[in-house]
């Protein structure tokens, strides 16, 4: 079984479905504007997700490979931060183009890519428990996120050479 560390992302919640399986188990499927599906079997999280239909939300999720299937599990959901621009809009990112990923999300991407080096092997002989993987990757992720934030703060400072 392959696990990826928990990730946070801001999404536009397009829909949330409540589905009951043959065994009576209820699952909730959140779909974002990119048609990505996030599944949870936790009633509390599913009901909370329903409140965000048609709205922006910050979600927490993890991915798993199980029996040849790629699963994306919703671990939490909450309101997205308010836009910070003067008219309520964030506006284009510096230099134009697509908005940058939040520092934490980029840092998690980097930590997951670096996992083989942090764990000391590309192919472990046995699976690493999710809690252990998190404990090993989280400090590295925090260092990367701090560097990203510092670099962003330096970019925001006015140029004093003129």
CNS distance restraints for C-alpha pairs under 8 A (distance, minus, plus):
assign (resid   1 and name CA) (resid  64 and name CA) 7.04 0.50 0.50
assign (resid   1 and name CA) (resid  65 and name CA) 5.60 0.50 0.50
assign (resid   1 and name CA) (resid  66 and name CA) 5.52 0.50 0.50
assign (resid   1 and name CA) (resid  67 and name CA) 7.79 0.50 0.50
assign (resid   1 and name CA) (resid 127 and name CA) 7.33 0.50 0.50
assign (resid   2 and name CA) (resid  64 and name CA) 5.47 0.50 0.50
assign (resid   2 and name CA) (resid  65 and name CA) 4.95 0.50 0.50
assign (resid   2 and name CA) (resid  66 and name CA) 7.19 0.50 0.50
assign (resid   2 and name CA) (resid 127 and name CA) 7.72 0.50 0.50
assign (resid   3 and name CA) (resid  62 and name CA) 7.42 0.50 0.50
assign (resid   3 and name CA) (resid  63 and name CA) 5.91 0.50 0.50
assign (resid   3 and name CA) (resid  64 and name CA) 4.57 0.50 0.50
assign (resid   3 and name CA) (resid  65 and name CA) 6.62 0.50 0.50
assign (resid   3 and name CA) (resid 130 and name CA) 6.94 0.50 0.50
assign (resid   4 and name CA) (resid  62 and name CA) 5.90 0.50 0.50
assign (resid   4 and name CA) (resid  63 and name CA) 5.30 0.50 0.50
assign (resid   4 and name CA) (resid  64 and name CA) 6.42 0.50 0.50
assign (resid   4 and name CA) (resid 112 and name CA) 7.35 0.50 0.50
assign (resid   5 and name CA) (resid  62 and name CA) 5.99 0.50 0.50
assign (resid   5 and name CA) (resid  63 and name CA) 7.55 0.50 0.50
assign (resid   5 and name CA) (resid 108 and name CA) 7.83 0.50 0.50
assign (resid   5 and name CA) (resid 112 and name CA) 7.20 0.50 0.50
assign (resid   5 and name CA) (resid 130 and name CA) 7.22 0.50 0.50
assign (resid   5 and name CA) (resid 133 and name CA) 7.27 0.50 0.50
assign (resid   5 and name CA) (resid 134 and name CA) 6.25 0.50 0.50
assign (resid   6 and name CA) (resid  60 and name CA) 6.61 0.50 0.50
assign (resid   6 and name CA) (resid  61 and name CA) 5.48 0.50 0.50
assign (resid   6 and name CA) (resid  62 and name CA) 4.61 0.50 0.50
assign (resid   6 and name CA) (resid  63 and name CA) 7.79 0.50 0.50
assign (resid   7 and name CA) (resid  60 and name CA) 5.53 0.50 0.50
assign (resid   7 and name CA) (resid  61 and name CA) 5.42 0.50 0.50
assign (resid   7 and name CA) (resid  62 and name CA) 6.14 0.50 0.50
assign (resid   7 and name CA) (resid 105 and name CA) 6.54 0.50 0.50
assign (resid   7 and name CA) (resid 108 and name CA) 6.75 0.50 0.50
assign (resid   8 and name CA) (resid  58 and name CA) 6.78 0.50 0.50
assign (resid   8 and name CA) (resid  59 and name CA) 5.56 0.50 0.50
assign (resid   8 and name CA) (resid  60 and name CA) 4.44 0.50 0.50
assign (resid   8 and name CA) (resid  61 and name CA) 6.53 0.50 0.50
assign (resid   8 and name CA) (resid 104 and name CA) 7.61 0.50 0.50
assign (resid   8 and name CA) (resid 105 and name CA) 6.14 0.50 0.50
assign (resid   9 and name CA) (resid  58 and name CA) 5.59 0.50 0.50
assign (resid   9 and name CA) (resid  59 and name CA) 5.45 0.50 0.50
assign (resid   9 and name CA) (resid  60 and name CA) 6.60 0.50 0.50
assign (resid   9 and name CA) (resid 105 and name CA) 6.79 0.50 0.50
assign (resid  10 and name CA) (resid  56 and name CA) 6.84 0.50 0.50
assign (resid  10 and name CA) (resid  57 and name CA) 5.57 0.50 0.50
assign (resid  10 and name CA) (resid  58 and name CA) 4.31 0.50 0.50
assign (resid  10 and name CA) (resid  59 and name CA) 6.21 0.50 0.50
assign (resid  10 and name CA) (resid  80 and name CA) 6.35 0.50 0.50
assign (resid  11 and name CA) (resid  32 and name CA) 6.10 0.50 0.50
assign (resid  11 and name CA) (resid  33 and name CA) 7.37 0.50 0.50
assign (resid  11 and name CA) (resid  56 and name CA) 5.55 0.50 0.50
assign (resid  11 and name CA) (resid  57 and name CA) 5.54 0.50 0.50
assign (resid  11 and name CA) (resid  58 and name CA) 6.37 0.50 0.50
assign (resid  11 and name CA) (resid  59 and name CA) 7.27 0.50 0.50
assign (resid  12 and name CA) (resid  32 and name CA) 5.43 0.50 0.50
assign (resid  12 and name CA) (resid  33 and name CA) 5.69 0.50 0.50
assign (resid  12 and name CA) (resid  54 and name CA) 6.74 0.50 0.50
assign (resid  12 and name CA) (resid  55 and name CA) 5.67 0.50 0.50
assign (resid  12 and name CA) (resid  56 and name CA) 4.33 0.50 0.50
assign (resid  12 and name CA) (resid  57 and name CA) 6.37 0.50 0.50
assign (resid  13 and name CA) (resid  30 and name CA) 6.99 0.50 0.50
assign (resid  13 and name CA) (resid  31 and name CA) 6.17 0.50 0.50
assign (resid  13 and name CA) (resid  32 and name CA) 4.58 0.50 0.50
assign (resid  13 and name CA) (resid  33 and name CA) 6.54 0.50 0.50
assign (resid  13 and name CA) (resid  52 and name CA) 6.28 0.50 0.50
assign (resid  13 and name CA) (resid  53 and name CA) 5.31 0.50 0.50
assign (resid  13 and name CA) (resid  54 and name CA) 5.36 0.50 0.50
assign (resid  13 and name CA) (resid  55 and name CA) 5.61 0.50 0.50
assign (resid  13 and name CA) (resid  56 and name CA) 6.03 0.50 0.50
assign (resid  13 and name CA) (resid  57 and name CA) 6.85 0.50 0.50
assign (resid  14 and name CA) (resid  30 and name CA) 7.63 0.50 0.50
assign (resid  14 and name CA) (resid  31 and name CA) 5.61 0.50 0.50
assign (resid  14 and name CA) (resid  32 and name CA) 4.94 0.50 0.50
assign (resid  14 and name CA) (resid  33 and name CA) 5.60 0.50 0.50
assign (resid  14 and name CA) (resid  53 and name CA) 5.93 0.50 0.50
assign (resid  14 and name CA) (resid  54 and name CA) 5.33 0.50 0.50
assign (resid  14 and name CA) (resid  55 and name CA) 7.68 0.50 0.50
assign (resid  15 and name CA) (resid  30 and name CA) 5.87 0.50 0.50
assign (resid  15 and name CA) (resid  31 and name CA) 5.38 0.50 0.50
assign (resid  15 and name CA) (resid  32 and name CA) 7.02 0.50 0.50
assign (resid  15 and name CA) (resid  50 and name CA) 7.79 0.50 0.50
assign (resid  15 and name CA) (resid  53 and name CA) 5.44 0.50 0.50
assign (resid  15 and name CA) (resid  54 and name CA) 7.00 0.50 0.50
assign (resid  16 and name CA) (resid  28 and name CA) 6.67 0.50 0.50
assign (resid  16 and name CA) (resid  29 and name CA) 5.48 0.50 0.50
assign (resid  16 and name CA) (resid  30 and name CA) 4.35 0.50 0.50
assign (resid  16 and name CA) (resid  31 and name CA) 6.32 0.50 0.50
assign (resid  16 and name CA) (resid  46 and name CA) 7.97 0.50 0.50
assign (resid  16 and name CA) (resid  49 and name CA) 6.81 0.50 0.50
assign (resid  16 and name CA) (resid  50 and name CA) 5.73 0.50 0.50
assign (resid  16 and name CA) (resid  53 and name CA) 6.64 0.50 0.50
assign (resid  17 and name CA) (resid  28 and name CA) 5.49 0.50 0.50
assign (resid  17 and name CA) (resid  29 and name CA) 5.16 0.50 0.50
assign (resid  17 and name CA) (resid  30 and name CA) 6.57 0.50 0.50
assign (resid  18 and name CA) (resid  26 and name CA) 6.84 0.50 0.50
assign (resid  18 and name CA) (resid  27 and name CA) 5.95 0.50 0.50
assign (resid  18 and name CA) (resid  28 and name CA) 4.60 0.50 0.50
assign (resid  18 and name CA) (resid  29 and name CA) 6.69 0.50 0.50
assign (resid  18 and name CA) (resid  46 and name CA) 7.67 0.50 0.50
assign (resid  19 and name CA) (resid  26 and name CA) 5.61 0.50 0.50
assign (resid  19 and name CA) (resid  27 and name CA) 5.34 0.50 0.50
assign (resid  19 and name CA) (resid  28 and name CA) 6.14 0.50 0.50
assign (resid  19 and name CA) (resid  29 and name CA) 7.83 0.50 0.50
assign (resid  20 and name CA) (resid  24 and name CA) 5.74 0.50 0.50
assign (resid  20 and name CA) (resid  25 and name CA) 5.58 0.50 0.50
assign (resid  20 and name CA) (resid  26 and name CA) 4.42 0.50 0.50
assign (resid  20 and name CA) (resid  27 and name CA) 6.38 0.50 0.50
assign (resid  21 and name CA) (resid  25 and name CA) 5.27 0.50 0.50
assign (resid  21 and name CA) (resid  26 and name CA) 6.32 0.50 0.50
assign (resid  21 and name CA) (resid  27 and name CA) 7.75 0.50 0.50
assign (resid  25 and name CA) (resid  41 and name CA) 7.73 0.50 0.50
assign (resid  26 and name CA) (resid  41 and name CA) 6.19 0.50 0.50
assign (resid  26 and name CA) (resid  43 and name CA) 7.63 0.50 0.50
assign (resid  27 and name CA) (resid  39 and name CA) 6.85 0.50 0.50
assign (resid  27 and name CA) (resid  40 and name CA) 5.73 0.50 0.50
assign (resid  27 and name CA) (resid  41 and name CA) 4.48 0.50 0.50
assign (resid  27 and name CA) (resid  42 and name CA) 7.36 0.50 0.50
assign (resid  27 and name CA) (resid  43 and name CA) 7.74 0.50 0.50
assign (resid  27 and name CA) (resid  46 and name CA) 7.63 0.50 0.50
assign (resid  28 and name CA) (resid  39 and name CA) 5.66 0.50 0.50
assign (resid  28 and name CA) (resid  40 and name CA) 5.34 0.50 0.50
assign (resid  28 and name CA) (resid  41 and name CA) 6.29 0.50 0.50
assign (resid  28 and name CA) (resid  42 and name CA) 7.97 0.50 0.50
assign (resid  28 and name CA) (resid  43 and name CA) 7.89 0.50 0.50
assign (resid  28 and name CA) (resid  46 and name CA) 5.33 0.50 0.50
assign (resid  29 and name CA) (resid  37 and name CA) 6.30 0.50 0.50
assign (resid  29 and name CA) (resid  38 and name CA) 5.63 0.50 0.50
assign (resid  29 and name CA) (resid  39 and name CA) 4.58 0.50 0.50
assign (resid  29 and name CA) (resid  40 and name CA) 6.69 0.50 0.50
assign (resid  29 and name CA) (resid  46 and name CA) 7.85 0.50 0.50
assign (resid  30 and name CA) (resid  37 and name CA) 5.60 0.50 0.50
assign (resid  30 and name CA) (resid  38 and name CA) 5.13 0.50 0.50
assign (resid  30 and name CA) (resid  39 and name CA) 6.40 0.50 0.50
assign (resid  30 and name CA) (resid  49 and name CA) 7.22 0.50 0.50
assign (resid  31 and name CA) (resid  35 and name CA) 5.47 0.50 0.50
assign (resid  31 and name CA) (resid  36 and name CA) 5.50 0.50 0.50
assign (resid  31 and name CA) (resid  37 and name CA) 4.63 0.50 0.50
assign (resid  31 and name CA) (resid  38 and name CA) 6.51 0.50 0.50
assign (resid  32 and name CA) (resid  36 and name CA) 5.59 0.50 0.50
assign (resid  32 and name CA) (resid  37 and name CA) 6.87 0.50 0.50
assign (resid  37 and name CA) (resid  72 and name CA) 6.97 0.50 0.50
assign (resid  38 and name CA) (resid  61 and name CA) 7.51 0.50 0.50
assign (resid  38 and name CA) (resid  72 and name CA) 5.17 0.50 0.50
assign (resid  38 and name CA) (resid  73 and name CA) 5.28 0.50 0.50
assign (resid  38 and name CA) (resid  74 and name CA) 5.23 0.50 0.50
assign (resid  39 and name CA) (resid  71 and name CA) 7.85 0.50 0.50
assign (resid  39 and name CA) (resid  72 and name CA) 6.22 0.50 0.50
assign (resid  39 and name CA) (resid  73 and name CA) 4.72 0.50 0.50
assign (resid  39 and name CA) (resid  74 and name CA) 5.35 0.50 0.50
assign (resid  40 and name CA) (resid  45 and name CA) 7.14 0.50 0.50
assign (resid  40 and name CA) (resid  46 and name CA) 6.48 0.50 0.50
assign (resid  40 and name CA) (resid  73 and name CA) 5.63 0.50 0.50
assign (resid  40 and name CA) (resid  74 and name CA) 5.19 0.50 0.50
assign (resid  40 and name CA) (resid  75 and name CA) 7.10 0.50 0.50
assign (resid  41 and name CA) (resid  46 and name CA) 7.41 0.50 0.50
assign (resid  42 and name CA) (resid  46 and name CA) 6.18 0.50 0.50
assign (resid  43 and name CA) (resid  47 and name CA) 6.05 0.50 0.50
assign (resid  44 and name CA) (resid  48 and name CA) 6.18 0.50 0.50
assign (resid  45 and name CA) (resid  49 and name CA) 6.07 0.50 0.50
assign (resid  45 and name CA) (resid  74 and name CA) 7.86 0.50 0.50
assign (resid  45 and name CA) (resid  75 and name CA) 7.33 0.50 0.50
assign (resid  45 and name CA) (resid  76 and name CA) 6.07 0.50 0.50
assign (resid  45 and name CA) (resid  77 and name CA) 6.92 0.50 0.50
assign (resid  46 and name CA) (resid  50 and name CA) 6.48 0.50 0.50
assign (resid  47 and name CA) (resid  51 and name CA) 7.05 0.50 0.50
assign (resid  48 and name CA) (resid  52 and name CA) 7.37 0.50 0.50
assign (resid  48 and name CA) (resid  77 and name CA) 7.05 0.50 0.50
assign (resid  49 and name CA) (resid  53 and name CA) 7.22 0.50 0.50
assign (resid  49 and name CA) (resid  77 and name CA) 6.33 0.50 0.50
assign (resid  52 and name CA) (resid  56 and name CA) 6.94 0.50 0.50
assign (resid  52 and name CA) (resid  57 and name CA) 6.63 0.50 0.50
assign (resid  52 and name CA) (resid  79 and name CA) 7.94 0.50 0.50
assign (resid  56 and name CA) (resid  79 and name CA) 6.95 0.50 0.50
assign (resid  56 and name CA) (resid  80 and name CA) 5.80 0.50 0.50
assign (resid  57 and name CA) (resid  77 and name CA) 6.68 0.50 0.50
assign (resid  57 and name CA) (resid  78 and name CA) 5.69 0.50 0.50
assign (resid  57 and name CA) (resid  79 and name CA) 4.70 0.50 0.50
assign (resid  57 and name CA) (resid  80 and name CA) 4.40 0.50 0.50
assign (resid  58 and name CA) (resid  77 and name CA) 5.76 0.50 0.50
assign (resid  58 and name CA) (resid  78 and name CA) 5.32 0.50 0.50
assign (resid  58 and name CA) (resid  79 and name CA) 5.72 0.50 0.50
assign (resid  58 and name CA) (resid  80 and name CA) 4.75 0.50 0.50
assign (resid  58 and name CA) (resid  81 and name CA) 7.87 0.50 0.50
assign (resid  59 and name CA) (resid  74 and name CA) 7.20 0.50 0.50
assign (resid  59 and name CA) (resid  75 and name CA) 7.52 0.50 0.50
assign (resid  59 and name CA) (resid  76 and name CA) 5.65 0.50 0.50
assign (resid  59 and name CA) (resid  77 and name CA) 4.38 0.50 0.50
assign (resid  59 and name CA) (resid  78 and name CA) 6.46 0.50 0.50
assign (resid  60 and name CA) (resid  74 and name CA) 6.13 0.50 0.50
assign (resid  60 and name CA) (resid  75 and name CA) 5.22 0.50 0.50
assign (resid  60 and name CA) (resid  76 and name CA) 4.91 0.50 0.50
assign (resid  60 and name CA) (resid  77 and name CA) 6.26 0.50 0.50
assign (resid  61 and name CA) (resid  72 and name CA) 6.79 0.50 0.50
assign (resid  61 and name CA) (resid  73 and name CA) 5.41 0.50 0.50
assign (resid  61 and name CA) (resid  74 and name CA) 4.47 0.50 0.50
assign (resid  61 and name CA) (resid  75 and name CA) 4.91 0.50 0.50
assign (resid  61 and name CA) (resid  76 and name CA) 6.92 0.50 0.50
assign (resid  62 and name CA) (resid  72 and name CA) 5.85 0.50 0.50
assign (resid  62 and name CA) (resid  73 and name CA) 5.43 0.50 0.50
assign (resid  62 and name CA) (resid  74 and name CA) 6.88 0.50 0.50
assign (resid  62 and name CA) (resid  75 and name CA) 7.19 0.50 0.50
assign (resid  63 and name CA) (resid  70 and name CA) 7.12 0.50 0.50
assign (resid  63 and name CA) (resid  71 and name CA) 5.61 0.50 0.50
assign (resid  63 and name CA) (resid  72 and name CA) 4.44 0.50 0.50
assign (resid  63 and name CA) (resid  73 and name CA) 6.15 0.50 0.50
assign (resid  64 and name CA) (resid  70 and name CA) 5.87 0.50 0.50
assign (resid  64 and name CA) (resid  71 and name CA) 5.15 0.50 0.50
assign (resid  64 and name CA) (resid  72 and name CA) 6.45 0.50 0.50
assign (resid  64 and name CA) (resid  73 and name CA) 7.85 0.50 0.50
assign (resid  65 and name CA) (resid  69 and name CA) 5.53 0.50 0.50
assign (resid  65 and name CA) (resid  70 and name CA) 4.67 0.50 0.50
assign (resid  65 and name CA) (resid  71 and name CA) 6.22 0.50 0.50
assign (resid  66 and name CA) (resid  70 and name CA) 6.58 0.50 0.50
assign (resid  66 and name CA) (resid  71 and name CA) 7.38 0.50 0.50
assign (resid  82 and name CA) (resid  88 and name CA) 7.89 0.50 0.50
assign (resid  83 and name CA) (resid  88 and name CA) 5.46 0.50 0.50
assign (resid  83 and name CA) (resid  89 and name CA) 5.41 0.50 0.50
assign (resid  83 and name CA) (resid  90 and name CA) 5.37 0.50 0.50
assign (resid  84 and name CA) (resid  88 and name CA) 6.17 0.50 0.50
assign (resid  84 and name CA) (resid  89 and name CA) 6.48 0.50 0.50
assign (resid  84 and name CA) (resid  90 and name CA) 5.46 0.50 0.50
assign (resid  85 and name CA) (resid  89 and name CA) 4.74 0.50 0.50
assign (resid  85 and name CA) (resid  90 and name CA) 4.47 0.50 0.50
assign (resid  85 and name CA) (resid  91 and name CA) 6.51 0.50 0.50
assign (resid  92 and name CA) (resid  96 and name CA) 5.56 0.50 0.50
assign (resid  92 and name CA) (resid  97 and name CA) 7.04 0.50 0.50
assign (resid  92 and name CA) (resid  98 and name CA) 7.72 0.50 0.50
assign (resid  92 and name CA) (resid  99 and name CA) 6.96 0.50 0.50
assign (resid  93 and name CA) (resid  97 and name CA) 6.65 0.50 0.50
assign (resid  93 and name CA) (resid  98 and name CA) 6.99 0.50 0.50
assign (resid  93 and name CA) (resid  99 and name CA) 5.42 0.50 0.50
assign (resid  93 and name CA) (resid 100 and name CA) 7.16 0.50 0.50
assign (resid 101 and name CA) (resid 105 and name CA) 6.36 0.50 0.50
assign (resid 101 and name CA) (resid 106 and name CA) 6.01 0.50 0.50
assign (resid 102 and name CA) (resid 106 and name CA) 6.35 0.50 0.50
assign (resid 103 and name CA) (resid 107 and name CA) 5.96 0.50 0.50
assign (resid 103 and name CA) (resid 145 and name CA) 5.18 0.50 0.50
assign (resid 103 and name CA) (resid 146 and name CA) 7.93 0.50 0.50
assign (resid 103 and name CA) (resid 148 and name CA) 5.91 0.50 0.50
assign (resid 103 and name CA) (resid 149 and name CA) 6.45 0.50 0.50
assign (resid 104 and name CA) (resid 108 and name CA) 6.11 0.50 0.50
assign (resid 104 and name CA) (resid 141 and name CA) 7.49 0.50 0.50
assign (resid 104 and name CA) (resid 142 and name CA) 7.76 0.50 0.50
assign (resid 104 and name CA) (resid 145 and name CA) 5.45 0.50 0.50
assign (resid 105 and name CA) (resid 109 and name CA) 6.29 0.50 0.50
assign (resid 106 and name CA) (resid 110 and name CA) 6.28 0.50 0.50
assign (resid 106 and name CA) (resid 145 and name CA) 7.45 0.50 0.50
assign (resid 107 and name CA) (resid 111 and name CA) 6.11 0.50 0.50
assign (resid 107 and name CA) (resid 141 and name CA) 5.08 0.50 0.50
assign (resid 107 and name CA) (resid 142 and name CA) 7.25 0.50 0.50
assign (resid 107 and name CA) (resid 144 and name CA) 5.32 0.50 0.50
assign (resid 107 and name CA) (resid 145 and name CA) 5.10 0.50 0.50
assign (resid 107 and name CA) (resid 148 and name CA) 7.93 0.50 0.50
assign (resid 108 and name CA) (resid 112 and name CA) 6.06 0.50 0.50
assign (resid 108 and name CA) (resid 141 and name CA) 5.61 0.50 0.50
assign (resid 109 and name CA) (resid 113 and name CA) 6.25 0.50 0.50
assign (resid 110 and name CA) (resid 114 and name CA) 6.14 0.50 0.50
assign (resid 110 and name CA) (resid 141 and name CA) 7.32 0.50 0.50
assign (resid 110 and name CA) (resid 144 and name CA) 7.74 0.50 0.50
assign (resid 111 and name CA) (resid 115 and name CA) 5.98 0.50 0.50
assign (resid 111 and name CA) (resid 137 and name CA) 5.95 0.50 0.50
assign (resid 111 and name CA) (resid 138 and name CA) 7.79 0.50 0.50
assign (resid 111 and name CA) (resid 140 and name CA) 6.38 0.50 0.50
assign (resid 111 and name CA) (resid 141 and name CA) 5.43 0.50 0.50
assign (resid 112 and name CA) (resid 137 and name CA) 7.41 0.50 0.50
assign (resid 114 and name CA) (resid 118 and name CA) 6.22 0.50 0.50
assign (resid 115 and name CA) (resid 119 and name CA) 5.81 0.50 0.50
assign (resid 115 and name CA) (resid 137 and name CA) 6.90 0.50 0.50
assign (resid 116 and name CA) (resid 120 and name CA) 5.83 0.50 0.50
assign (resid 116 and name CA) (resid 121 and name CA) 5.08 0.50 0.50
assign (resid 116 and name CA) (resid 122 and name CA) 4.59 0.50 0.50
assign (resid 116 and name CA) (resid 123 and name CA) 7.60 0.50 0.50
assign (resid 117 and name CA) (resid 121 and name CA) 6.22 0.50 0.50
assign (resid 117 and name CA) (resid 122 and name CA) 7.22 0.50 0.50
assign (resid 118 and name CA) (resid 136 and name CA) 7.18 0.50 0.50
assign (resid 118 and name CA) (resid 137 and name CA) 7.26 0.50 0.50
assign (resid 119 and name CA) (resid 136 and name CA) 7.42 0.50 0.50
assign (resid 124 and name CA) (resid 128 and name CA) 7.73 0.50 0.50
assign (resid 128 and name CA) (resid 132 and name CA) 6.62 0.50 0.50
assign (resid 128 and name CA) (resid 133 and name CA) 6.22 0.50 0.50
assign (resid 129 and name CA) (resid 133 and name CA) 6.18 0.50 0.50
assign (resid 130 and name CA) (resid 134 and name CA) 6.09 0.50 0.50
assign (resid 131 and name CA) (resid 135 and name CA) 6.17 0.50 0.50
assign (resid 132 and name CA) (resid 136 and name CA) 6.17 0.50 0.50
assign (resid 133 and name CA) (resid 137 and name CA) 6.07 0.50 0.50
assign (resid 134 and name CA) (resid 138 and name CA) 5.59 0.50 0.50
assign (resid 135 and name CA) (resid 139 and name CA) 7.34 0.50 0.50
assign (resid 136 and name CA) (resid 140 and name CA) 7.65 0.50 0.50
assign (resid 137 and name CA) (resid 141 and name CA) 6.14 0.50 0.50
assign (resid 138 and name CA) (resid 142 and name CA) 6.18 0.50 0.50
assign (resid 139 and name CA) (resid 143 and name CA) 6.43 0.50 0.50
assign (resid 140 and name CA) (resid 144 and name CA) 6.32 0.50 0.50
assign (resid 141 and name CA) (resid 145 and name CA) 6.07 0.50 0.50
assign (resid 142 and name CA) (resid 146 and name CA) 6.11 0.50 0.50
assign (resid 143 and name CA) (resid 147 and name CA) 6.30 0.50 0.50
assign (resid 144 and name CA) (resid 148 and name CA) 6.22 0.50 0.50
assign (resid 145 and name CA) (resid 149 and name CA) 6.17 0.50 0.50
assign (resid 146 and name CA) (resid 150 and name CA) 6.09 0.50 0.50
assign (resid 147 and name CA) (resid 151 and name CA) 6.08 0.50 0.50
assign (resid 148 and name CA) (resid 152 and name CA) 6.16 0.50 0.50
assign (resid 149 and name CA) (resid 153 and name CA) 6.15 0.50 0.50
assign (resid 150 and name CA) (resid 154 and name CA) 6.19 0.50 0.50
assign (resid 151 and name CA) (resid 155 and name CA) 6.27 0.50 0.50
assign (resid 152 and name CA) (resid 156 and name CA) 6.37 0.50 0.50
assign (resid 153 and name CA) (resid 157 and name CA) 6.53 0.50 0.50
